[in-house]
Amino acid sequence: MTLYYTLVFLLLVAEIALFMLLILPLPFNVRRKLFTFISENPIVAKFQYWLKITFVFILVLFIDSVNRVYRVQQELAATSEAHGNGGHAIHGHERLEVQARKFYSQRNMYLCGFTLFLSLILNRTYILILEVLRLEEKLKQYEGNSASKRQGKSSSEKQSAENKDEEIARLKRELALREQDLATLKKQAAGLHREYDSLAEKYSKTQDDGTPKKEK
């Protein structure tokens, strides 16, 4: 694996670790302080800026790997067609070399694709968690104000309290929807992780001294 694809793999591992950190069931105050620090710290903002530039380069690598897979597929189709039309037979080492190029191109395509897709999931998860924290804080404020003004109210105050109760119910429904979206993202990230583990296991089984084994 070349240096830049090794760096892409390390970035993918870092994204997986960061996603696990985001979905940890931390207390509300701890999570609020953590995300406040992330959203307001200037060093983190600069780091996110450079990460965006890095993902642009990963997108270029992904497009290049897709192009390589397409060219290898065309080469395999051309050689198979020539062999079927009475051309020269494909030697074993030549076919093995083409299969190796195809496998490495597909590996690089999946690696860059998974990294880009997980970055989108991380960004969406981060936004949803910030939204959940905002709604939870607003809900606590409404509940505190509503509980402190339960007794000795006039009719207008009672109407205002009812409106606040309706607002609390609406916030609870919105919070439930955000948590449902967050759970969906967790399932998608888990499926992505399983798919990458399957690809890595396939790669380790087919590799022998730097070349894939010949299929039986």
C-alpha positions in Angstrom: 0.0 0.0 0.0 1.4 3.4 -1.0 2.1 6.2 1.5 -1.0 8.2 0.6 -3.3 5.2 0.8 -1.8 4.3 4.1 -2.6 7.9 5.3 -6.2 7.4 4.1 -6.4 4.2 6.0 -5.2 5.9 9.2 -7.7 8.7 8.7 -10.5 6.1 8.3 -9.4 4.5 11.6 -9.4 8.0 13.3 -12.9 8.6 11.9 -14.1 5.3 13.4 -12.6 6.2 16.8 -14.1 9.7 16.7 -17.5 8.3 15.8 -17.3 5.9 18.8 -16.5 8.9 21.0 -19.5 10.8 19.7 -22.0 8.1 20.4 -20.7 7.4 23.9 -23.6 7.8 26.5 -21.9 10.7 28.3 -23.8 12.8 30.9 -25.5 15.9 29.6 -23.2 18.5 31.3 -20.1 16.6 30.1 -21.4 16.3 26.6 -22.4 20.0 26.5 -19.0 21.1 27.6 -17.2 18.8 25.1 -19.3 20.0 22.2 -19.0 23.6 23.2 -15.3 23.3 23.3 -15.3 21.6 19.8 -17.6 24.2 18.3 -15.9 27.3 19.8 -12.2 26.4 19.9 -10.2 28.2 17.1 -7.6 25.4 16.9 -10.3 22.9 16.3 -11.8 25.2 13.6 -8.4 25.4 11.8 -8.1 21.6 12.1 -11.5 21.1 10.5 -10.5 23.5 7.7 -7.5 21.4 6.8 -9.5 18.3 7.1 -11.9 19.6 4.4 -8.9 20.2 2.1 -7.7 16.6 2.9 -11.1 15.2 1.9 -10.9 17.0 -1.4 -7.6 15.1 -2.1 -9.3 11.9 -1.0 -12.1 12.6 -3.4 -9.5 12.9 -6.2 -8.0 9.6 -5.2 -11.4 8.0 -5.2 -12.2 9.2 -8.7 -8.8 8.0 -9.8 -9.3 4.6 -8.3 -12.8 4.3 -9.9 -11.1 5.1 -13.3 -8.5 2.4 -12.7 -11.1 -0.2 -11.9 -13.0 0.7 -15.0 -9.8 0.4 -17.2 -8.9 -3.0 -15.6 -12.4 -4.2 -16.3 -12.1 -3.1 -19.9 -8.7 -4.8 -20.2 -10.1 -8.1 -18.8 -13.1 -7.9 -21.1 -10.9 -7.3 -24.1 -8.5 -10.2 -23.3 -11.5 -12.5 -22.7 -13.0 -11.5 -26.0 -9.7 -12.0 -27.9 -9.4 -15.4 -26.3 -12.9 -16.3 -27.2 -12.4 -15.3 -30.8 -9.4 -17.6 -31.3 -6.7 -15.2 -30.1 -3.7 -16.3 -28.1 -4.4 -17.9 -24.8 -3.8 -15.9 -21.7 -0.9 -17.2 -19.6 -1.4 -17.9 -15.9 1.0 -15.2 -14.7 -0.5 -12.6 -17.0 -4.1 -13.3 -15.8 -2.8 -13.3 -12.2 -1.2 -9.9 -12.7 -4.4 -8.4 -14.2 -6.4 -9.9 -11.3 -4.0 -8.4 -8.8 -4.3 -5.0 -10.4 -8.1 -5.3 -10.4 -8.1 -6.2 -6.7 -5.8 -3.4 -5.6 -7.8 -0.9 -7.6 -11.0 -2.1 -6.0 -9.3 -2.0 -2.5 -8.3 1.6 -3.1 -11.7 2.5 -4.3 -13.5 1.0 -1.3 -10.9 2.6 1.1 -11.4 6.1 -0.3 -15.2 5.6 -0.6 -15.6 4.4 2.9 -13.5 7.3 4.2 -15.6 9.9 2.4 -18.9 8.3 3.3 -17.9 8.1 7.0 -16.9 11.7 7.0 -20.5 12.6 5.8 -21.9 10.4 8.6 -19.6 12.1 11.2 -20.7 15.6 10.1 -24.4 14.7 10.2 -24.0 13.0 13.6 -22.2 16.1 15.0 -24.9 18.4 13.8 -27.7 16.1 15.2 -26.0 15.9 18.6 -25.7 19.7 18.7 -29.3 20.0 17.8 -30.3 17.4 20.5 -28.2 19.3 23.1 -29.9 22.6 22.2 -33.4 21.0 22.4 -32.6 19.3 25.7 -31.4 22.6 27.2 -34.4 24.5 25.9 -36.7 21.8 27.3 -35.1 22.0 30.7 -35.6 25.7 30.7 -39.3 25.4 29.8 -39.9 22.7 32.4 -38.2 24.8 35.1 -40.2 27.9 34.3 -43.4 25.9 34.1 -42.8 24.1 37.4 -42.0 27.4 39.3 -45.2 29.1 38.2 -47.8 26.3 38.9 -49.7 28.0 41.7 -51.5 31.4 42.0 -52.0 32.0 38.3 -54.7 34.0 36.6 -56.6 32.8 33.6 -54.1 34.5 31.2 -51.2 33.0 33.1 -52.8 29.6 32.9 -53.2 30.0 29.1 -49.6 31.0 28.9 -48.7 27.9 30.9 -50.7 25.7 28.6 -48.9 27.2 25.6 -45.6 26.4 27.3 -46.8 22.9 27.9 -47.6 22.5 24.2 -44.2 23.9 23.4 -42.6 21.4 25.7 -44.5 18.6 24.0 -43.4 19.8 20.6 -39.8 20.0 21.7 -40.1 16.4 23.1 -41.4 15.2 19.7 -38.7 17.1 17.8 -36.1 15.7 20.2 -37.4 12.1 19.6 -37.1 12.6 15.9 -33.5 13.8 16.2 -32.6 10.8 18.4 -34.2 8.5 15.8 -32.1 10.1 13.0 -29.0 9.7 15.2 -29.8 6.0 15.8 -30.2 5.5 12.0 -26.8 7.1 11.5 -25.3 4.7 14.1 -26.7 1.7 12.2 -25.3 3.0 8.9 -21.8 3.5 10.4 -21.9 0.0 11.9 -22.8 -1.5 8.6 -20.0 0.5 6.9 -17.6 -0.8 9.5 -18.7 -4.4 9.0 -18.3 -4.0 5.2 -14.8 -2.7 5.6 -13.9 -5.5 8.0 -15.2 -8.0 5.4 -13.1 -6.4 2.6 -10.0 -6.4 4.9 -10.5 -10.1 5.7 -10.9 -10.9 2.0 -7.7 -9.0 1.3 -5.7 -10.8 4.0 -7.0 -14.2 2.7 -6.1 -13.5 -1.0 -2.7 -12.0 -0.4 0.4 -14.1 -0.4 3.8 -12.5 -0.8 2.3 -9.3 -2.2 0.1 -11.0 -4.9 -3.3 -12.6 -4.6 -3.7 -16.3 -4.7 -5.0 -17.9 -7.9 -8.6 -18.7 -7.5 -9.5 -22.4 -7.7 
